[in-house]
Amino acid sequence: MVEPTIVVAFIAGIVSFASPCVLPLIPGFLAYLSGTSTGQQNARLKVFLNSVAFVLGFSVIFALLGVLLNTVLERVSYNVQTWLSRAGGIIIILFAMYILGLIKISFLEREHKFAVKKKFSVTYVTSFVFGAAFAVGWTPCVSAILGSVLALVVAKPAFGFVLLMSYALGLGIPFLIVGLFTTQAASLISKSATVLKYFNIIVGILLLILGILVFTNKLNIVANWFFAASFLS
């Protein structure tokens, strides 16, 4: 059976992509990286290949971070891991409350990102560098969700690498789809504004539940639910 937190990390990646402060910017951003216009149908392949380079950029950073956290956290004792798990649960709860607008976290009110001022002659290199910078946290709402995944890694250090790669996969697949169908995606995104305004509420509630489960060491409830669902299917 698949470890449920891996599925949670994958969904968190999709949620990061679909965040109201990110999703509307994606088509234009990918077109900018490739040096084309979203209306140029003959540039679809170039936009898609730049999307691949962008996804590879942040995937490499997440992979390295996963290996590092896995190596460091697995060396600590069981008792320390228990307290780290509780700390991770508290962090996820705080991020959930921030997304719901119940509290303010000042450092999340600013964009934490590296400014990539240089555009390389090969656009794919520029896209890769932008992807690596994106992994640091492009916008406040992405930082909150990614921070929750990192807190989950603290609670489950043995799955550190797999969790972050699952997150990268969840974030990367939608990027590739939009890169392949940029014009159509831009039109669909513009029509989804009404739905997106309720998005943060749903995400915040789900993160709050996850944080409570992590803090109380009850993530096995999620595992049991997955087992029951797979058995019934």
DATA-V311847 format. One line per field, one symbol per residue. ss: DSSP state (H for helix, E for strand, - for the rest). psi: psi as a letter, one per 20 degrees, with the letter a starting at -180 (. if undefined). A space follows every 10 residues. Layout:
ss: ???
psi: ???
//
This chain:
ss: ---HHHHHHH HHHHHHH--- --HHHHHHHH HHHH------ HHHHHHHHHH HHHHHHHHHH HHHHHHHHHH HHH----HHH HHHHHHHHHH HHHHHHHHH- -----HHH-- ---------- --HHHHHHHH HHHH-----H HHHHHHHHHH HHHHH-HHHH HHHHHHHHHH HHHHHHHHHH -HHHHHHHHH --HHHH--HH HHHHHHHHHH HHHHH----H HHHHHHHHHH HH-
psi: qpphhggghg hhgggggjqh igghigghgh hghikrqiio hijggggghh gghgghghhg ghgggggghg gghiiqrggg hghhgggggg gggghghghi jhrpogiiiq pnqponhppq hohhgggggh gghhhhogrg hhhgghhhgh hhhhhmhhjg ghghhgghgh hhghghghhh lgghgggggh ijhghhiigh gggggghggg gggghjlkih ggghgggggh gh.
//
